[in-house]
Amino acid sequence: MTLAETNALALITRRPRGPVTAKHQRRAFAVYVIIWIVGLLPALTHSAPLQTFGLGLWFPGGGYLAQGEIIAFLTTITLFGLAVLAWFWAGMVIAPIAVWVGAAVAAALIAQEPLTSASYMVVFAAMSALVLTYIAADAIRESALTSKRNRRNAFLAHSLAQVRERAANPQPEARELTPDQLAHLRYIYDRALQPVEQFGGFNIIEQFQPASLRYQLNHMGFALGVAQSAYLPSFTGYHAEAQNNLIQKYLLRRVWSYWIYESMWGHLNFKNFDPAQHDNIMLTGWFGLQVGQYMTASGDRRYAEPGSLAFKLNTSTTYTHSFKSLAGSIVANYSHYKDDFCLYPCEPNWIYPLCNHYGMAALAAHDHLFGTDHVTHLLPRWLEKLETEFTDSAGTPIGLRSKHLGLEFPFPVWEADLSRFTSCFAPDLAQRQWAIARKEIEPRLKANANGKLRIKLPGPGADPGNYGIGHGVTYCGHLIAAREFGDTEIAEAAQQSLGEDCGLDDQRGVRRYLKASNLINAQAALGSIMQTGAFRRSVVEAPTQASRTGPILAHANYPEVLVAHASSDGTNLNLVLYPGKGDGPQTLTLARLNPGARYRIEETESEFVADSRGTASIAIGLRNRTSLAIRNVASTGNTG
């Protein structure tokens, strides 16, 4: 039995601090004790500036507090809080240090009289109150996690059995996109098919956290990858153009330049800004998965070539990579940290287990494409560290942990979001994650006025794609995961909730949610086309060999022609098309035909002959749902 299977079967148990976490926390505490002692030593002198500076080292603003400068003290605490947010938000490791030390120096510069013992007692009392508050809050949190663990253990075995049954006996799969699903995909096509340098319809706010362009690009790519794998294995055309445009957009400096700044203020690195070398799994993992999924679903291997992914810094410096080097970077980082946390950081210092799920899924794609065994080699250690260092007492992976201090930082993570990525490399663990998520969302399923189930969530919610309000991210997470694991009832409830709460709009054949960000619309498009196991297959299972070698639809005008299905048995081609701008005649370009062979379009009984390159252009009459069965009739020899 593998470790993943063991994890999936075992009940959730209380977890003490992992040994690596404990080591880092002991080291951080030892450093602080040294700083505290250094701050105490000036008490032996009569120097007011030195004494004040020393107490400023005990905690941010301590020097001001010792002098009774309450406004300056509160200002420092506020600035320190903002600096910690900058540390979290953009990996700005130097920000908290700068505020802490800067306040100590500033307080020392205005000190006049030597401090009294009362001043030391005030600062010590404030510091002690802060520590006791943290201990009390941690105890309350642990008590809540214990209750949550007990609730989960009560339902886990039964829920897991239900998930496994659905996964083993999935619903019959549709291989044709519906008009509504096409309308969702058109939202993505319209953005992906604009010139690479343009970002019309994207949310452009900042480039460090969830609203960043890179995450919008990733999720749009994931949706197109699933569409290719499940419905369009024999269509290139505008679908492939859209996927490649998203990849090329990601390579623009405006998308990845966040790493330049994080390298400087997080790693104190002012020379090498290669975004796919050290740390930065939010690029190598997320982008690597997007590119790997595209290669798996499409059969296109261009991004395996050295230099095919070029991050241009300026006219003289370009960091050249490929999908193979992105995967190589993930492997190198996991190997580098294997005796520490194993999982490695996004921003300098901060380790997000969620991002590391993307990284392992990217390696699963690489193993499938190139026959490597990275997952087999790395996963046991990775799962061990996930379990011991990054999982709370209720069994949920934590949001993020400081690589340097070992401290956890509050950040929301839900099993529903993790499960579809886990399914790419540890399907048993993924089923366990969904077994938890599905039972915890069930109490939120309520009937609306029309008797249809929907999800009712408290509060206004938050949209990570534009920092607005709304529960779209939760609805999408449960929609995608429910489809992946065959939970139809929850999926339909989540879809219903999106429509009711997020402003469903369907104009000119493009379906979008007006009250949701571009990121949420991209995830909603993915959710709308998902089938049982579709995400996993799009990453680690290539479409049939026949679709790799047989005829393809190579070109159709967009949006005049909407392709709902394209598949080949190696000899013949089956298409289902819809008009995007009204009925009328259209021209299609076919490729990978047998040169000189005669083909018949069964529906019209018309025939054509492939040219010497194995291509042909055919005229069709497009009206409503148009099905075309293109059959190889006979070879007529090469034509010019």
N, C-alpha and C positions, 0 to 999 in steps of 0.2 A: 504494500500500500504506500502510495506516495505521500509526501508531507501535505500536499494540497488536499488529497482525499481525507487524510487524518483531520485536517483543519475543518473540512466540510462536515465531518461526522461528529466531531467532539462538541460537547456542550461548552458554553462560554464560561470560563473560569476567571476569578480575580487575578489580575496581573500586577505583580510588584514592578517597580521601576526596572527596566532592562539594564543589564550590566554596562552597556556602552553609555546609556543615558546617565546612569549613576556615576560613571567615571567622569564624564564631562561636567556634571553638576558639582562633584567633589572638587574638581580642579577649579571651577569658577568660584566656588566658595573659598577655597584656599587663597586664590588671588585676591578676593575681596577682603579676607582677614588681613592679608599683608597690607593692602591699601588702608584698612581701618587702623592698623598699628602705626603706619606712616603718618596718618592724620592725627593720631594721638600724641606722637612724639613732640610736636611744637608746644604742648602744654608744659614741657620742662623749661621752656624759654619764656621771656617776657615780651616777645615780639607779637604785637597785635596782628600784623599782616600774616605772619606765619601761622599763628593759631587759627585765624579765620580761614585761611587757605586749607589747613588741615581738616577742619570740620566740614569744609566744602567738599572734601574727598569722601566723607562718610556717606553722603547721599546728595543728589542734586539740590542745590540751594541751601545746604546746611550752613554755609558761612553766613548767608543773609539771615537765616533763622536765629543763629547765635547772636547776631547784632540787633535782633528785634525788627529787622527790615521786612515786615510781613508782606507788603505789596511786592517787593523784589523777590521774596521767596516764592510767593504764589505765581508770579510771572515765570520764574525759572521752572517750577513744576509743570506749568502749562507748556512752556517751550520744550521741556524734556519729553512730555507726552507726545507732542507733535513730531519731535525728532525720532522717537520710537516708531511712530507711524511711518515716517520717511524711511526708516530702517526696514520696516516690513514692506512698505509699498514699493520701494525701488532699490532695495539692497544697500541703502546708504549707511553702511556700517559706521562711518566716521561721525554721523550726525549726533547720536546720543553722547558719544565721547566728547565731541566738541562743546555741546551745551553743558555737560557736567563739569568738565575742566574749566571751560570758559567762565561759568558762573563762579567757580571757586576763586579764580584769578581776579575777576571783577570785584567780588566781595572783599578780597584781601586788599585791593587797591584803595578802598574807602575806609578800611579799618583804622580806628584812632586809638582806642584804649584796649589794653590786654583783657582777655576774656576771663570771666569769673567761673567758678565751679558750677554755678547755676546755669550758665550758658551751655556748658558741656552736658549737664543733666537734661536740659530742654531738648537738645539735638538728639541725645541718646534715647530719650523717651519717644520722640517723634519717629526715630528709626525703628525702635522696638514696636511701636504701634503699627507701623507699616508691615513689619514681619509677621506680627500676630494676625493682622487682617488677612494677609496672604494665606497663612496656615488655616485660619478659620474658613476662608472661602474654599480652599482646597478640600477641607473635610466635608463641607456641605456638598461640593461637587461630587466627591467620592461616594457619599451617601446616595445621591441621586443616581449615579451610575450603577450602584449596587441594586437599587430598585429596578432600574431599567434592565440590568442583566437577568434578574429573576423573572421579569415579565417575558423576556426573550426566550429563556430556557424553557418556559412553560409551553411555548408554541413552536419552537424551532424544528423539532423532529417531524411533526406532522406537516408543517409548511414545506419543509425541504422535500418530503416525500411527494407532495403535490407538484412542486416545481419539477422534480425529476420525471414524474409521470408525463407532464406536458412536454418536457424536452424530448422524451423518448417517443412520444406520439404527437408530433406537431400537427397543427391544422394544415389541410391541403394548401399548397402555396400557389398564389396567383403569379403568373409570369408576364402579366401585361399591366401597365400603368393605367389607372382610371383617369378620366378627365380632371377630377379634383386633384389627384396626385400630380398630374402634369402641370396643373396650375400652380402648385406649390414649387415644383422644380423650376418653373418659369421665373419665379422670384429670384432664384439663384442664377439661372442663365442670364437674366438681364444685367446682373451685376458682374458676373464672371466674363461675359463676352464683350464688355467695353474695353477700350484700349488698356494695356497693362498699366500704364502710368495713372489711369483715372480710377477714382474710388467713389463714384456717384452711388448714393444709396447706402453707403457704409456709415457707421457711427465713428466720428473722428473726435476723440476727446483727449486722451493721453495714451502713451505707449508702454506703460509699465504693468498694469493690472488687467482685470478681466475685459474691460472695454477696448483693449488694444486691437489694432487691425489684425495682428497675427492670429488671434483666436477666432475672429470672424472668418478669416480665410481657411483656417483648419476645419471648422465645422461645416462650411460650405463644401469643402473638398470631401469630407466624410460622407455627406449626403450624396454627392455625385458618384463616389466610389461604390456605395451600396446600390445605387440605381444601375450602374454599369454591370455590376456582378449579378444582380438578381433579375434584371429586365432587359438589358441592352448589351449583352456580350458581343454581339456582331454589329455594333454601330460605333463608328469613330466620329467623323463629321464634327458638328458643333459641340457635341458632348465632350469629345476629347479636347477640342479647342478650349472649352470652358475650364476643364480640369488643368490643362497646361497653363492657361492664363493665371489661375489661382496660384500655382506653384511659382510662376515668374513674378507675380506681384509680391510674393513673400520675400523674394530675393532683393527687392528694392531697399535701399538704405533706410528710407523712412519707416520701414516695417521692423527692421532688426537693429536699428541704431541705439535702441535702449541699452544694448549690451556695451556699447562704447562708454556710456556714462556709468553703468553699474560696475564695469571693470575698473574705472578710475576711483569712484568713491566707495566701492565695496572691496576690491582686491588691491587697491593702490597700484594698479597696473596701467601705465601710461603709454605703452608701446604696442602690445599685441592685442588687438581687439577681435581676433578670430572668434566668431560666435558659436562655433561648433568644436571647441577644443576642451576647455576645462569648465566643469559645472554646466549650468545653463541647460538643464534637461527640459525646460519649457520650450526650447528650440529643438534640440536633437530628438527629444521624445515626441513632442506634438507634431512637428514638421516631418520628422522621420516616419511617423505613422501615416501621415497624409500621403507622403510620396510612396511609401511601401504599399499602402492600400491601392493607390492608383496603378502601380506596376502589377500587382496581383490581379486586380479586376480587369485591366485592359490588355495585359500582355506586352505593353510597351516597356522596353528595357533601356531607354535612352538615359535615364537618370542613374544607371549603374556605371556609366562611363566616367572616368576621371575628369574633373572640371566641369561636369554637366550642371552642377549647382554652384553658381559663382556669386559670392557676397562682395560686391564692389564697395570698398571704403572711399576711395578717391581715384584720381587718374593714375596714380602710381601703385596703389595697393589693392589687390583683390584676393580674397580668401576663397580658394577653390575647393569644392567638395563634390561628393556624389552621395547617393543613398548608401553606398557601401561605407563611405567614410563617416557618415552620420551614425550608422550602426556601430562602426569601429570605435567612435568616440563614446558611445553609450557603454560598450563593453569595457573600454579602457577606464572609464570613470567608476563603473561598478567594481572592477578589479582593484582600482586604487583605493577605494573605500571599503573593501571587503572585510578588513579587520576592524573597521570602525562601524559606521551606521549602514554600510553597503549602499543603501539608497542615497542619492546625492542631490545637491542643491539646485534650485532654480535660480533665484536671486542669490547673490553672495550671502552665505550663512544659512538661508532658510531652506529646509528640506520639506518638500510637499509630497506626501505619499501618492496623491492623485496624479501628479505629473510623472512620477515614477511608474505608475500603471501604464501610461502612454508609452514610456520608454521600453518597458518589457514587451508591450504589444508590437512596437516597431521591430524589436528583435525577432518576435515570432514571424512577422512578415518576411524579414531577411532570411530566416531559417527555411521558410517555405520556398522562397524564390531561388536561393543559392545553395541549399543543402547543408548549411552550417548547423551547428548544435549549440548555439549560444544560450538558448532558453534552458535546454537540458543541463548545461554546465552551470549556469548562474542561478536558476530559479530556486533550488533548495536553500541556498544561503540567503537569497533575497526574501523568500517567504519566512524564513526564521527571523530575520531582522524586522520584517513587517509585523510579525506576531509579537515579538518581545520588546521592540523599541518604539513602535508606531501604532499600537493598538490600545485603546482605553479599556477600562474594566467592564464596559458593556459590550465589547467586541467590535467596536467601530474604529477604523483607522483614524488617527487624529488628523487635524488640519495641516499643521506644520510644526516643526521643531527646529530650534537653533542648533546648527552644527557646532558652534563654538561653546555655547553655554549649556546645551542640553535641555533648555527650557522649552515648554510648549507654549504656542501662541494661539489664542482663540481664532478659529477659522472654520466655517461650516463645511462638513463633508457628509454626504449621504450615500448609503449603500447602493441606492438605485443608480447614481452616477458612476460609481466604480464598476458595477457588475458587467456592463457591456464590454468594457475594456479588459477586465479580468477574464472574460470568456475566451479571449484570443489566446491566452497562454495557460490558464488554470481554470478550466470549465467547472470543475467540482467546487472550487472556492467561489466562483461567480454565482453558481446556483445557491450556495449558502447566503451570499450577500443579498441576492434577490429574495430568498426565502424570508429574510428579516424585513427587507423594505416593503414587500407586498403586504405583510401582516400589519405593519405599523401605519400603512396608509389606509387600510380597510375601514377603520373607524371614521375616516374622513369622507367616505363615500356616502353621498346623500342624493336623494331624488329631487330633481328640479320641478318646476310647476307642470312640466309636460310628462313627468314620470320617468325621465331619463336620468341615469346615474351621472354624477359629476363629483369632483373633489372640492370640498369646502375647507379652506385653510384660514387660520386666524390672522389678523393684522393686515397691513397693506402689502407686505412682501417687499422684495427688492429685486430689481433687474440688473444683473451684473454687466450687461452689455451697454447700458447707458446711464447707470447709477440712478435710475428712476425707480418708481414703485411698480409692483406687480408680482404675481406668483408664476409667471411664465416659465422660469427656469425649473421650478419644481414640477410643473405639469409636464414639461418636455422630458425631464429626467425619467419620470415614471412612465411616460408614453413610450419612449425608446426602449427602456428596459423591459417593460411589460410585453412589447412586441417581440423582443429578442428571446424571451423565455415563454412565449405563448400564452400570456395572461390576458385574454381578450377583454374581459370585463373591466379591468383596471385601465387598459389601453383606451378603450372607448370612453371611459369616464374622464380620463386625462384630456382626450381630444375634445370632448364636450366642454370641459372647463376652459380650454384655450379659446374656443369659439365664443363662449359667453363673456369671459373676463378680459380678453386681450384685443377685442375689436376686430373680429374677422371681417376682411374686406376682399371682394372678388370682382375686380373691375378689369375689363378688357382681357379676361382669361388669365390674370395673374392673381394668385391668392397670397394674402399677407395678413399679418396682425398689426393693426395700426397703433395699438397701445403697447407694443413690444419692440425691443431693439432688434437690430440686424442679426446679432448673435442668436437671439431667441427665435427669430424667423428661420434662420438656417437650421437650428435644431428641430424646429417644428416641421420643416420640410423633410428632414431625415425621418422623424417619427411617423410622418404620414405614409412613407413608402416601406417601412420596416416589415419584415416577416420573421417568423421564428428562426433564430440562428443566423439571420442575414448579416449582422455586423461581423460576427466571427468569420463567416464564409468569405466575406469581402476582403478580409485581411490574410487568411491562411489557407483558403481553398480557391484555386483558380477555376474559372469556368471550364467547361469541357474542352478536351483537345480539339474536337470538331469545330468549336467556335474560334479556336486559335488559327485554324488552317483553312476553314471554309469561307465562302463568300461573305462579304460585309457590305453594309450601307456606308459608303465613304463620304457622301455629301448630300445634304438636304438643306434647303434655305430655311433659316430661322428668322422670325417665328412663324413663317408661312406653313412649315411642315413640323408637326410635333410627333416625335417618334415614341410610341408607347411600348413597342416590343421589337426586338431584332435578335434572331437566333439562327444558327446554322447547324445542320447535321453533318457538315463537312463537304457536302455536295450541293445542297439546296439552301435557299434563304427564305425565312419567313419574317414578314414585317406587318406591324399594325401601326397605322398613321392616323393623325387627326389634323384637321385644318386649324391653324392658329390665327389666321386673318381672313377667314371666309373660304367657301368652296371655290374650286377652280383648278385649272391645269397646273401641274408642277413637274419639274425635272429632277430626277434622282441620279446620283452617280454611284455605281456599284464597282467593287474591286475584289481582288483575289478570286476572280472567276477563272475557269480553265481557258487559256488563250485559244481562240478559234472555236470554242464550244457554242452550241446553240442552246438557248434557254427559252422557256415558255412562262408567261405570267398566267397562272391558272385561271384567275378571276376574269380576265379579258380574252384569254386564248391567243394573245398576241405573242410574237416571238422576236428575239433579237440574238445577235451574235457578238460574243466578247472579242475585243481586239487583241492584238499580239501581246499587250501588257496585262491582259486579264481584266480589263475595265470595260464599262459600258455605261452610256447615259440613256435613261428611259423616261418617256413622258407618261404621266399618269393623270387621271382625273381624280382629284381629292375631294371627297364629300363625306361629312360625318365620320364615323369610324370606317376606315378603309383598310381592309386586310389584303395582303399580297403574298401569294405563295409562288416563289420563283424557282422553277425546276430545270435541272440540266437535262436537255432532251437528247442531243447528240453532238459529236464533234464534227466541225466542217473544215478543219485545217486553219492555219493562221490567216488572219486578215491584216491588211496594212493598217 
